[in-house]
Amino acid sequence: MKKIFLTLIAVFTLLISCKDDSYEIPNTFSDIGFYTSKGTANTLNTKINGYVSFADLSQGTVNHKWTITGKTKYLEGEIPRDNNLTKEKLEALIIEGNDTISTQKTVHVYFPNSGLHTVNLYNTFNDSVTFRGHNGDFYFTGAKKVNNLWVIDTTFVVDVYDTIVPSIKISQNGTQIDHTSKTDTVFVEVGNTLTFEDLSTIGRPNGRTWSISGVSKTLVNEDTGNIPYEHTFVKLGVFNATVRVFRDQEQVPGDSEVYKIPVPIKVNPSSNPFNLHGDVIELEDQTIQISFNGEFDETTIATNPLTSFNVKVNEISFNIASISLDSEDKTKLNIKLQDEIYRPDVIKISYSGGTLKSSDSRSLQGFTDALVNMYNINLLPADMSTVNASGPWRGRNPGEDDITISSDQASDGDTSLKVVLTPGSGIADADCPFEADEKIAMIKDKTYVLSYKVYIDPSSTVLPRLDQMILLNNWVQDTRVYYPTAGFATGKWILIERDYIPSSNFDFVNLYMKLHVNSPNDNNCTLYFDEFKLQEKEVRP
């Protein structure tokens, strides 16, 4: 029997009842059609202990039957229109006996087991018929003649999703921890980390949400898989952990299960020094934020002298206006200076020692000349700045294969814009159009910095001329910024930046880049572009 993995879109009012299914409208022609309550995909999806309705809309059939296999069952009577149909409610509707064949026009098939199942519809006609279906594209299937009858033999594939069963792993410093016994306790020091992993496969989950010591973290992947979550404990106490494992995908029945990890987690004082942890950064409002490997004892901040910190801006000490604990994260200190700071400034922070202590009574260790990462606002949309496969960067000429999104090299993230020019190739044009709500209002006479990073493959021998980077507003000459490429080093990422001053106000809606070939056209190079940025220029007065 040839299996046809298909379903039909048909104008049909679903018959939830099997009443009077044997009645046929008198007619003198043959036609083939059918319907399922789960749509028209090649594979229909449902949950375990669920059901799917199938209706044969064919006319003029000589013979007609449905066939099911395995432990699937037919349901009878009216199926309640209830979104909370339980296993018990549906099992009460199972037709008694082990019949696998039904001649009803409409059948409701119950699936008590997970995995792939089939439901077959077999129709015969006196006349030839052709089925017109749609599963993303239209297609046609003609009947085959068997013993003077015309046969349409259709097999529906149903993928039944099981109930999710969480399977969890916890480890510390690479050693797995037994988390199943309620009598045990997991001990961890302040500032140390536990690794939580969801190993669940039953039910095919695609995400999980961890809730630990008041912090929630959701991790989603496209299919079943293990995405570790590392949680750092920053305060003393006894904590519980839970995970919600879920299945949340289009055209797939949803499900979720919550698992409470039975073993408590007790956080003890740390045996490690209390010191810097992570980067020192400037926030958008010129606040300098410093992160540490534990929470602060709030009472020690009020008594700590401002002079315990030294802030040097371009090697000159600046006065501190305030030092405070961050309102959302007690592992961070916020420092405000009395004078303004600017993006090009080089700022260093030192701590010579004072009254600061952690919540577990460790004194903060001194440090010298911690460099501040300055706040770098980028006016360009994120998917334009960091080139990614789903972003808007593209070659302008259809069919061009010299401009692609590549994972060969990346300055930030996993991909970059790859341009390949060989002798005799034409101009390489790439652009990156904005979404309607992403346009940037450029201001006349304001100075901007337009920058990017380029990586030139060491195999390159003859480079093109990067003729222009254009902030498109109908190809106005004034918006063009020129970048020479002569003398670039190869085999490493290089930052290229230029100042740009608009002579008029305009809306920037598309970044365009053109690489001109040399004359004679002997270019032979591979280049990668990444981290495009447009910033308002700041200059210390």
C-alpha positions, 0 to 999 in steps of 0.5 A: 500500500502506498502511503500518502502523507497528506491532509486536505484543506476543505470547507467543512464544519467539523462533526464532533458527533458521530450521529447518523454518519451513514447518511449519503447525499444522493449524487451521480458524481465522484469526488475525494476530500477529507478533513482533520482537526489538526490542520494540513501538515504532513505530520499532525501533532497531538498530546498523549491521551489526546484525540484527533478527528478525521472526516471523509468528505468524499462523494460517490464512494463504492467502499470506504474505511478507516484503519488504525494500528497499535493501541489507538482507539475510536471514540464514540458519541459527542466529544465535549467542547472542553479544553480540559478533557482529561484522560478519564473523560476520553477513555469513557468514550472509547468504543468497546472491542478491539476493532481497528476498522471503521466505516463511519464518515467521521472518526475520532481517534484516541492516542494513549501512547507517545510516538508516531502513529498512522490512520489510514483512509481507503476509498474506492470509486467507480470513476477516476478522481483527483485529490487536490491538497495543500501542505504549504504548497498545492499538490495533486494526487490521482486515483489508481485503478485496481480491479475495475475500481479507482482507489485513493489510499491515504495515510495520515501520520500523527506524532503524539507528544508525551507528558514532560518528565523532568530530569535534573543534574546539579554539579559543583566544581565539576562534581555531580551532587545527589539532589534526590534525598530530602535529608541531605544539604548542599553546602556552597560558599558565598561567591561560589557557583552551582551548575544546574542542567536539565537533561529531560528528554521525555516529552521533548521539552524545548525550554526551562525556567530556573528559580533559585534564591529569588532569581529566575532564569529562562533558557530556551532552545529549538529542540530537546537539549542541555543548556547549563545554567550557572548560578552564583550565590551572593548571600548567606542563608538556606535556599530552595531551587525549582525548575519549570520544564516546558514545551512551547513551540508553534504547531506543537501541543504545549506542556510543562512540569515543575520540579522542586529540588528536594535538597536545600542549599545552604550558603556559608561564609566564603573562605575567599577574599572579597574583591573585584569581580567582572568589568568596571563600567560607565552607565548611560547617566555617567555613573561608574559601576563596580562589581564584586564577588559578594554582597555588601554589608549596607551598614559599612557603606555609610561609614566608609570615607570617600577618600578610600577610592581614587578616581583618575580621569586622564591621569588626573584625580577627580572628586567623588560626589557619592558612593552608593549601593546599587538598588537592584544588585547588592554586589555592585557599588555606584560612584558618581563624580562631581564633574562630567566625564566623556567617552574618550576619557581614560578612567581608572579606579583604585581602592586603598582600604576602608570600612567596606565589608561583605554581608558575610563579614569579609573586608574588601581587598584593595585594588589599583587602576581598574580600567573603566569601560566607557558607555558606548551608545550605538545609534545603529540597530543591534542586528545591523551593528553585529552582523548575524544570519537573520539580520538585514545585511545583504548583497544588493545585486540578486544572485551575487555570491561574493557577499555572504553572512559567514561564521569564518570570522567574527569580531563580536558574536558568531558571524560577520559580513564576508566579501570575496573579490577575484580578478575580473569580478565586479563592484561589491555592493552591500546594504542594510535597510532599517525597519520602519521604526528604526530610522535615525534623525541626523542633525545638521552640523552635529559631529558623528563617528561612523566606524566598523571593524575589518579583517583581511584574510592573509591570503589576500594579495590585491585589495579593492578601494572601499569607495564609500560608506553611505548613510542613505537618504536618497543617495545624497552626496553629502551622506558619503563617508570615504574609507581608504583601504591601503596599508591595512594589516592582514590576519587581525581585526582592525578598527576603522573610524571616520568623523561625519558632519551632515550639512542638513537634517535627514532621516538615516534609513539604510547603511550602504557599503561599496567596494570598487575594483582597481584598474586593471581589475586584478582584485584578489581578496577576502574581507570580513566586516563587523561591529558597525557603529554610529555615535555622536562624537564627544570631545572634552572641552 
